[in-house]
Amino acid sequence: MLENVFNYMFLTVLIFLSLHAHGTSNKQVTLTYCYENKPVLPHFYGEGPLVPESKPGPAIDILNQVATYHPDLTIQFVRYPWKRCLNDLASGKVDAVVGRYDPFREQIARYPKTSDGELDNSLSFSNSDSCLLHKAGSINWDGETLIFDKPMSMSVPNGYGVIGEMRKKGFDIYESPSINKAHELLFKGRVAVSLSNCHMEDVPTGFEQNTIPINQSIGYLMFSHQFFERQPLLANKLWQTLSRIDAEAFYQDYFNRALSH
């Protein structure tokens, strides 16, 4: 009889442990992701606190794709001014943002690192390059030295994060409503240079694309220290998932759509 009681208790414990393990493995995790409440092209589209229902931008599409690999994960999107996103990341009110590396940000966020403590670019979120598109022979750019007759006007789509960098390089910026319009202004002689995604096809006769990037931007999915301490395994899994997603294809899709309109 004692043996039967022991067996019953043993089976009860096993069932409890099994149910507990099952519940733990399927516990839903909500990750609050913050991004700017204005367009930051080519990454994010739309303005205001809400995520656009269609064409929210390649960065949002990539995150939604990541979520499909993790059924126990729900991503909650919030849109605030960028400084608030960073402040809320520091305090743990939001769990993640995407941005460039900055030593100061390491005080408030976790970046993907190698075993040697270096940034692991194989786990980066995005790597976007911008190349110069201009009249043949009008600009010389070898990756280090930029030579052209100043002033030189450049058309850039409104909201592109690269605008500030191009002004620093000496270009007079004209902000256009779209990529297609930016190129059209160049081809009609209204501006001297435009920017492309470094893989543009069918460049018109008399124009050329310098395939050496004039600007390179590596973005990382950065987690708050609070979230990383709560979910270190999940955070690393999300970085690994990003490494398996062809982010460039998402950006190229939006670029092609912009050119077709």
C-alpha positions as CSV (number, residue, x, y, z in Angstrom):
1,M,0.0,0.0,0.0
2,L,2.8,2.4,0.9
3,E,4.3,1.6,-2.5
4,N,1.1,2.6,-4.2
5,V,1.0,5.9,-2.3
6,F,4.6,6.6,-3.2
7,N,3.9,5.9,-6.9
8,Y,0.9,8.2,-6.8
9,M,2.8,11.0,-5.2
10,F,5.7,10.5,-7.6
11,L,3.3,10.7,-10.6
12,T,1.6,13.8,-9.2
13,V,5.0,15.6,-8.9
14,L,5.9,14.6,-12.4
15,I,2.6,15.9,-13.8
16,F,3.0,19.2,-11.8
17,L,6.6,19.7,-13.1
18,S,5.5,18.9,-16.6
19,L,2.6,21.4,-16.5
20,H,4.8,24.0,-14.9
21,A,7.6,23.6,-17.6
22,H,5.0,23.7,-20.3
23,G,3.5,26.9,-19.0
24,T,6.9,28.5,-18.6
25,S,8.0,27.7,-22.1
26,N,4.8,29.2,-23.5
27,K,4.7,32.3,-21.4
28,Q,3.9,35.3,-23.6
29,V,6.5,38.0,-23.5
30,T,5.7,41.6,-24.6
31,L,8.6,43.7,-26.0
32,T,7.8,47.4,-26.2
33,Y,9.7,48.9,-29.2
34,C,10.0,52.6,-29.5
35,Y,10.7,54.6,-32.7
36,E,10.4,58.1,-33.9
37,N,7.0,59.7,-34.4
38,K,8.1,61.3,-37.7
39,P,9.3,59.7,-40.9
40,V,13.0,58.7,-40.8
41,L,13.5,57.3,-44.3
42,P,14.2,54.8,-45.6
43,H,13.6,53.1,-42.2
44,F,10.2,54.4,-41.0
45,Y,7.2,55.9,-42.7
46,G,4.3,57.8,-41.4
47,E,3.9,60.5,-38.8
48,G,2.3,60.7,-35.4
49,P,1.8,58.1,-32.6
50,L,0.3,55.3,-34.7
51,V,2.0,52.7,-36.9
52,P,0.7,53.0,-40.5
53,E,-1.6,50.2,-41.4
54,S,0.2,49.8,-44.7
55,K,3.8,50.4,-45.7
56,P,5.0,51.3,-42.2
57,G,8.6,51.1,-43.5
58,P,11.1,48.2,-43.9
59,A,12.3,48.4,-40.3
60,I,8.8,47.7,-38.9
61,D,8.3,45.0,-41.5
62,I,11.6,43.3,-40.4
63,L,10.5,43.4,-36.8
64,N,7.2,41.9,-37.6
65,Q,9.0,39.2,-39.6
66,V,11.2,38.5,-36.5
67,A,8.1,38.1,-34.4
68,T,6.8,35.3,-36.7
69,Y,9.8,33.2,-35.6
70,H,8.9,33.6,-31.9
71,P,5.2,32.8,-31.3
72,D,5.6,33.5,-27.6
73,L,6.7,37.1,-28.4
74,T,4.4,40.1,-28.9
75,I,6.0,43.4,-30.1
76,Q,4.2,46.5,-29.0
77,F,5.1,49.5,-31.1
78,V,5.1,53.0,-29.6
79,R,6.1,56.2,-31.4
80,Y,7.6,59.2,-29.5
81,P,10.3,61.9,-30.2
82,W,13.7,60.2,-30.5
83,K,15.0,61.7,-27.2
84,R,12.0,60.3,-25.3
85,C,12.6,56.9,-26.8
86,L,16.2,57.0,-25.5
87,N,15.1,58.3,-22.1
88,D,12.4,55.6,-21.8
89,L,15.0,53.0,-22.8
90,A,17.3,54.2,-20.1
91,S,14.5,54.0,-17.5
92,G,13.2,50.6,-18.8
93,K,9.8,52.1,-19.8
94,V,10.5,50.7,-23.3
95,D,12.5,47.6,-24.1
96,A,14.2,48.2,-27.4
97,V,15.1,50.8,-30.1
98,V,17.1,50.6,-33.3
99,G,20.0,52.9,-33.7
100,R,23.6,53.4,-34.5
101,Y,26.4,52.6,-32.0
102,D,27.4,55.3,-29.6
103,P,29.6,54.9,-26.5
104,F,27.1,56.9,-24.5
105,R,24.3,54.6,-25.5
106,E,26.1,51.6,-24.0
107,Q,25.3,53.1,-20.6
108,I,21.6,52.7,-21.3
109,A,21.4,49.8,-23.8
110,R,22.8,46.4,-24.7
111,Y,24.3,45.9,-28.2
112,P,25.1,42.5,-29.8
113,K,28.7,41.7,-29.0
114,T,31.3,39.0,-29.9
115,S,33.0,36.9,-27.2
116,D,35.8,39.4,-27.4
117,G,33.5,42.2,-26.4
118,E,33.4,43.8,-29.9
119,L,30.3,44.9,-31.8
120,D,29.0,41.9,-33.7
121,N,28.0,43.3,-37.1
122,S,26.7,39.9,-38.2
123,L,23.9,40.5,-35.7
124,S,23.1,44.0,-36.8
125,F,19.6,45.1,-37.7
126,S,20.4,47.0,-40.9
127,N,23.3,48.2,-43.0
128,S,22.2,50.9,-45.4
129,D,24.6,52.5,-47.9
130,S,24.0,55.7,-49.9
131,C,25.8,56.4,-53.2
132,L,26.2,59.5,-55.3
133,L,24.2,59.8,-58.6
134,H,25.4,62.6,-60.8
135,K,26.4,63.8,-64.2
136,A,29.3,61.9,-65.5
137,G,32.6,63.3,-64.5
138,S,31.2,66.1,-62.2
139,I,32.2,64.6,-58.9
140,N,35.3,62.6,-57.7
141,W,34.8,60.5,-54.7
142,D,37.3,57.7,-53.8
143,G,35.9,56.8,-50.4
144,E,38.0,59.3,-48.6
145,T,38.3,62.5,-50.6
146,L,35.4,64.3,-52.2
147,I,36.1,66.7,-55.0
148,F,33.5,68.9,-56.7
149,D,32.9,72.6,-57.7
150,K,31.1,74.2,-54.8
151,P,28.4,75.0,-54.2
152,M,26.7,71.8,-55.5
153,S,23.0,71.1,-55.0
154,M,21.8,67.6,-54.0
155,S,18.2,66.4,-53.9
156,V,17.4,64.1,-51.0
157,P,13.9,62.7,-50.1
158,N,12.4,64.6,-47.1
159,G,13.1,62.9,-43.8
160,Y,16.2,60.9,-44.8
161,G,18.5,60.6,-41.9
162,V,21.5,61.2,-44.2
163,I,20.6,64.9,-44.8
164,G,22.7,66.2,-42.0
165,E,25.8,64.2,-43.1
166,M,25.5,65.5,-46.6
167,R,25.3,69.1,-45.4
168,K,28.5,68.6,-43.5
169,K,30.2,67.4,-46.7
170,G,29.3,70.7,-48.4
171,F,26.2,69.9,-50.4
172,D,23.3,72.4,-50.7
173,I,20.3,70.2,-49.9
174,Y,17.0,70.3,-51.6
175,E,14.4,68.1,-49.9
176,S,12.1,66.3,-52.3
177,P,8.9,64.4,-51.6
178,S,10.2,61.1,-52.9
179,I,13.2,59.2,-54.2
180,N,11.7,59.2,-57.7
181,K,11.3,63.0,-57.6
182,A,14.8,63.4,-56.3
183,H,16.2,61.5,-59.3
184,E,13.9,63.4,-61.6
185,L,15.2,66.7,-60.4
186,L,18.7,65.5,-61.2
187,F,17.9,64.1,-64.7
188,K,16.1,67.4,-65.6
189,G,19.1,69.4,-64.5
190,R,17.4,71.1,-61.5
191,V,20.1,69.8,-59.1
192,A,23.6,68.5,-59.6
193,V,23.5,65.3,-57.6
194,S,21.1,62.8,-56.0
195,L,21.5,59.8,-53.7
196,S,20.8,56.2,-54.6
197,N,20.9,52.9,-52.7
198,C,24.1,51.8,-54.5
199,H,22.4,49.2,-56.6
200,M,20.4,51.4,-59.0
201,E,19.8,49.9,-62.4
202,D,19.2,51.7,-65.8
203,V,21.1,54.9,-65.0
204,P,20.4,57.3,-67.9
205,T,23.0,58.1,-70.5
206,G,25.2,61.0,-69.4
207,F,24.9,60.2,-65.7
208,E,26.8,57.8,-63.5
209,Q,26.5,56.2,-60.0
210,N,29.7,56.2,-57.9
211,T,29.4,52.8,-56.3
212,I,31.6,53.7,-53.4
213,P,29.2,54.6,-50.5
214,I,29.2,58.3,-49.5
215,N,27.4,57.3,-46.3
216,Q,27.2,54.0,-44.4
217,S,24.8,53.5,-41.5
218,I,24.8,50.3,-39.4
219,G,21.8,50.0,-37.2
220,Y,21.5,47.7,-34.2
221,L,18.5,46.4,-32.2
222,M,19.4,47.7,-28.8
223,F,17.7,46.4,-25.6
224,S,17.3,48.2,-22.4
225,H,19.4,46.8,-19.5
226,Q,16.2,46.0,-17.7
227,F,14.8,43.9,-20.5
228,F,18.1,42.1,-21.1
229,E,18.4,41.2,-17.5
230,R,14.9,39.8,-17.5
231,Q,15.1,38.0,-20.9
232,P,18.8,37.4,-21.8
233,L,18.1,34.2,-23.8
234,L,15.3,35.8,-25.7
235,A,17.4,38.9,-26.5
236,N,20.2,36.8,-27.9
237,K,17.7,34.7,-29.9
238,L,16.2,37.8,-31.4
239,W,19.7,39.0,-32.5
240,Q,20.3,35.5,-34.0
241,T,17.0,35.7,-35.8
242,L,17.9,39.0,-37.4
243,S,21.1,37.5,-38.7
244,R,19.0,35.0,-40.7
245,I,16.7,37.7,-42.3
246,D,17.6,39.4,-45.5
247,A,17.1,43.0,-44.4
248,E,18.4,44.3,-47.7
249,A,15.5,42.7,-49.5
250,F,13.0,44.6,-47.4
251,Y,14.8,47.9,-48.1
252,Q,15.1,47.1,-51.8
253,D,11.3,46.4,-52.0
254,Y,10.5,49.9,-50.6
255,F,13.1,51.5,-52.9
256,N,11.6,49.8,-56.0
257,R,8.1,50.8,-54.9
258,A,9.3,54.4,-54.6
259,L,10.8,54.4,-58.1
260,S,7.6,53.0,-59.6
261,H,5.5,55.9,-58.4
